[in-house]
Amino acid sequence: MLTRVTTQPLDSTAGDEQTAFTSVHSLFATTREVIQRNGYGRIEFIKIAIVVLNQIIRPFTGRWHKLSINGAFDDPAICLEFRVELQALQNS
């Protein structure tokens, strides 16, 4: 997770909003895989991960998922809005 855009700054002149969104969204699958691979014996990790995913990351991905599917990242103003919200997520 430390290498993901969720925790690392995305310079305003670098990167791509769709790729950044996909990276954030992939945390759900990655977390499920970690839980399945390591079993449910890691209850402390599971408790923290589920809270972070559902209470912090899900509101962000819920908002941006449909927008991204509908081509919102073709609009520079929407891209700027995404980056502002991504930065707020990173600071959470």
Secondary structure by P-SEA (a helix, b strand, c coil): ccccccccccccccccaaaaaaaaaaaaaaaaaaaaaacccaaaaaaaaaaaaccccaaaaaacaaaaaacccccaaaaaaaaaaaaaaaac
